């Protein structure tokens, strides 16, 4: 009988040779060899199970993330200077722009570069949850028939954890029972979503106090140690995968964000969605000038193709936002739908393919923003103290 899996993805079946593993970690093959020697991390060789196979190292995903964690612990990679996490909302008021793909690929690549990442799915469609290996509607009775352990079951969402902050008499839930680690404890953490996530929208609508600042209150409670099982200060970056519509949930994510990444599909409707997003940001800043930070807007062009006439026209439309636009773009690719079908981010299965290289370029650009914002944020907190 096959061993039961903790997610729908066949994570244990994904292995990389030295070259691909080094590409995932953004280091040279020689550096990876040296790291293995110094860390004592063991990597099995192909001929251990098959004597006829070459004696090449095979790196599984958990081992690769463990190496990234080791390099950070040894200060071979840097993290943000601030004491609080940088909050990034991936948002644009338009569907089909690669928001979920961007959230997932960015989270994976940040973690591989040594940053500790928490990803929060706040979209009722739960596409991010699926891309990271979970089906939100899986029941305990079904799990074993799919070859899955109970770890594959979604036991709660951000709504579950957030409820006590909104409703003072709500029962506190241990967040650690909700958080998932699809690639092991050294990989990114995930707070999943499900079909009941919409209850949070209703709870916020009925809440007292500024309804746009509920997530801010939650983060403050978490940092103060009043959210059982979750202190967001344990993470360098918190990423929100936002819904594509105007809602209290999306507005809350924008209001507590330090950086907003807006994936813009190279078509006219996406520019309209971007315009709505900017209006929402400006409205929040004017309504709550002392509460809402002035977030960095980072526009990421997606579905880019030089063969499409509309792309040139779109570039003209984006000219007004050139100061906020990433120098890199993400090409149109058939690989991304396959990644969703396999419940695995493309970065982890095809680390040297062109779209992954493009996301790596974007993450290199984004990390500089993260470090700069973190330094400024920490400096501001010091002055306030």
N, C-alpha and C positions, 0 to 999 in steps of 0.2 A: 504493500500500500504506500502511495506517495505521502511524503511528509506534509502536514497541514501548514498553510501559509498564513502570515499575519495580515497580508493585504492581497488584493486581487492580482497585483503585479507579481510576476515570477522574478522577484528581486534576486534570489539566490542563483538564478541562471544567468545573470548579467555579470560577466567578468571581462577584465581588460588586461592586455599585455602591458609591458613597461611603457612603451611609447604613448599609448592612449591614456594610461594612468597619469603619466607626467603631464600630458596635455590638459587633463581634467584639473590637476592641481596648479597648473600654470608655472611649472618648474622644468628644468632640464632632466634628462634621464640620469645623468651623473649625480645631480642633486638628490633625486629620488633614491638612488642606490645608497648614497651617503646617509640619508635620513633613515632608511631601513636599518642600516648598521648601527646608528647611534640610538635609535628608539627601541630596538629589540622587537619591533612589530614583525610578526611572522606572516609570510605570504606563501601560500602553497605553490608547488610547481606541478605542471601538467603531468609529469611522469610519475607522480606519487600514486595516482590512481590507475594510470595506464602506462606500463613500462615502455611501450612502443612510442609514446608521445615525446616530443622534444622537452627538454628540462627548462622550459620557460616559466617565469612567474605569472600567476593569474591572480589579479587583484579583484576581489569582490567589492561591492559598493560600500559596505560597512567599514571595510579596511581602509578604503580611500578616504572616507570622511574621518576616520580615526587618525590618519596621517595628517590631514588638514588641522585637526584639533591639536595634535602633538606639536606641529610647527607653530601654531599660535601660542601654546603654552611655553614654548622655548623662545618666544619673541622673534621667530624667524619671519613671521608676518605681523602686521600691525592691526590694531583695532582703533575705533574712535576714541578720542580723549575724554569725552564727557561721561558723567556718571549715569545719565539716563539714556534710554535707547532713542535712536532716531526713528521716527514714525514716518513711513512712506505709504501714501494712498495711491493705488494704481486705479485711475478713474478717468472716464470721459463719458459724457451723457449720450452714448450711442453704443449699440450692440455690434458684435462682430468685428471688433478692431484689434483683437489679440490681447485683451486685458488679462485674461486668465493665463494664457501662455506666457505673457511677459512677467506676471507675478511669480509664476512657478519657476521659469528659467532663471530669473534674477535671484530668487531665493536660493536656488541650488548653487548658482555660481558664487554668490556672496559667501555661503557657508564653505564652499571649497577654497575660498581665499582666506579662510580663518575667522570670519565674522560669525557670531552666534545669532541665528535668525529664528524669529517666530512668525509664522504666516497665519493670518486669520481670514477665513472665507466668510464674507458677509453678504454673499449673493445666494438667494433662495434656490437658484438653479444648481448650486453645489458643483459646478464644473471643476473648480480647483480641487475640491475634495476628491473627485473622480480621477483627475489627472495625477494625484498623489497616491492613488491606489485603493480608494474606498468607494463603496456604493452606499449612499446615505440611507436607503430603504432596506438594507439587508437586516433580516431578523435572526435571532439566535437559533431558531429552528432550521433556517436555511443554510447557515454558515458551513456546517460540516459537509453538506451535500455539494458545496462548491469547493471543497478542499481547504476551508479556511478555519482559523482559530477564532476564539471570541474577541481577540484583539482587532479583528477586521470590522467589528460592529461599531457604528457611530453611536456613542452613549450620550452625547450632548453637543451643544454648539456654543458660540459666543453668547447667544441669548441666555443659555442656561447659567453661564458664569456671571453675566452682567445683571441678571434679575435682582439680586440683593442690593445693588447700587441704586436701582430705579425704585424698587418697592422695598421700603425699609423693613417690612415684616416678612419678606420672602426668605425661605430657608437657604442658607449658604450651601453651595456645592463645592466639593473639593475639585479644583480645576485640573488636578493631575489625573483625574479619572476621565476627563474629556480630551486632554491633549494627546495627540498621536505623534509617533516617531517612525514614519514609514521606512526610513533608511538607517535605523538604529539610533541610539542615544547621542552619537556624535554628529548626526545629521540634523537638518532643520526640523523644528517642532511645528505642528499643525493643529490649529483649532478648526475643526471641520464645520460644515453647514449641512442642513437637511431641509425637508419640506416644511418643518415647523418653525424655521428661522423667522418667518414672517411675523410671528408673535412678538418679536422684539420691536418691530415697527409700531405695533399697537400699544405696547407698554411705554415706549418713548412718547407717543402722542398723548397718553394719559398722565404722564409724569408731571411732577411739580418742578419748578425751577426752569432755567434755560434748557429747552429740549435739544438744542443743537450741541450742548456741551456735556451730554451724558457720558460719552466715551472719555472725555477729559477727566471727569470725576472718577470713572472706573480706573484709569491709569494712576491717578493720585492715590486712590485707595490701595491699589496693587503695590505701588512703591512704598507705601506706609506699612505694608505687611498685613493688610486687612482683607486680602482676597486669598482664601485658603488654597494652597497648591500652585500659586502663580505670583511671582514677583517679576514684573516686566524689566526691572533693572538687571536681571540675570542675562538679558539679551542685548546685543549691540543694535539690532535692527528689528522693528516690527513692521511687517508688510500687510496691508489690507487689500484683498481682492474685492473691489466694490461692484455693486450692481450697476447696470447701464442706464438707470433712470433716476430722476430726482426723488429723493426719499429722506426721511429723518436719519436712516442708517448711513446712507452715502454722505449726507451733510455732516454727520458726526465724525466720520472718518476724515473728511476734508478739514474740519475744524481743529482736529488734534494733530494734523500732519505737519511735519517739518519740510517734507518734500512731496510734491505731487507729480507722479509720472503719468503722462497722458499719451497712451498709444493712439496715434492718428492714422487710420487707414487712408490710403491715398485716393480718396474720393470726396466729393463736395459735402456730403452729409456729415462726414466726420469733422470737417471744419466748423460746421454749425454746432455740433456737439461740443467742440472745443470752446467756441464762443460762449455757450451756455455755462460751461464749467468755469471759465474766467469770471463771468458775471456772478456766479455763486460764490466764488472765492472773494470777490470784491464786496459782496453783500455781507458776508460773514465778518470780514475785516472792519467794515463800517458799523455793524451792529454790536460787535463785541471787541472794540479796539484794544482793551486791556487784557483780554482772555485768549484771543486767537493770534497765533504767531503769523508772521508774513511768510507763508511757505514758498519754497523754491519751486517754480514750475519747470518741469523738464518734459519736453515734447519728443516723443519717439515715433518717427515715421515707420509704418508697418505696411506689409503687402506691397513692398516696393518692387517695381519692374520697369526697366528702361524701355521695354517694348510697348508699353501702354501709353497712348497719347494723353490720357487724363493725368498721368503723373506729372508731366511738365506744367500743366495747368494748375495742378494742386500745389506744386512748388511755388508758383506765383502767389497763390492764396495764403500760403504759410509764411510768405516773406515778412508780413507784419509781426510775426512771432519769431523771427530769426534769432533773436538774442536768447530765446528759451529752448531752441531746438537742438537736439543732440546732433553731434557731427556724424554719427553713424545711423544707419537705418536697417530695418529687418526685411529681407527679401521675401517675396511670395514663395512658398514651398509646400509641396505635398507631404512633407515629412511630419508636419505638426498634427494633422488629423490622425496619422498612424500612431503618434505618441499617445494621444487620448485613448485610442483603442487598446493600447498595450498597458495603460495605467502607469506610464513611466515618462518623465520629462525627457525631452530629446537630448539635452546635455549629457545625461547619464548613459544613453545608449549609443549615441553617435557623436562623441566629443570633438571629432575633427571635421564634421560636415559644415558647409558654408553658413547655414542659419545659426548654428551654435557659435561659430567664430564671430558672427556679427553681434550676437548677444554678449559675447565675451568683451568685445570692443565697447559695447554700451555700458557694461558693468564696470569696466575700467574707468570710464568717464563718470559714472554714477558714484563710484567709491570716493573719488576726489570731492564730489559734492557732499557726500556723507561726512567725510572727515572735516571739511570746512564748516559745515553747519553744526557739527558736534562741538567743535572748538568754540565757535561763536556762542552757542547755546550755553556751554559750560562757563564761559567768560561772563555772559549776562547773568547767570545764576549767582556767580561769585560776587559781582557788583551789587546785586539785589540784597545779598546776605550782609 
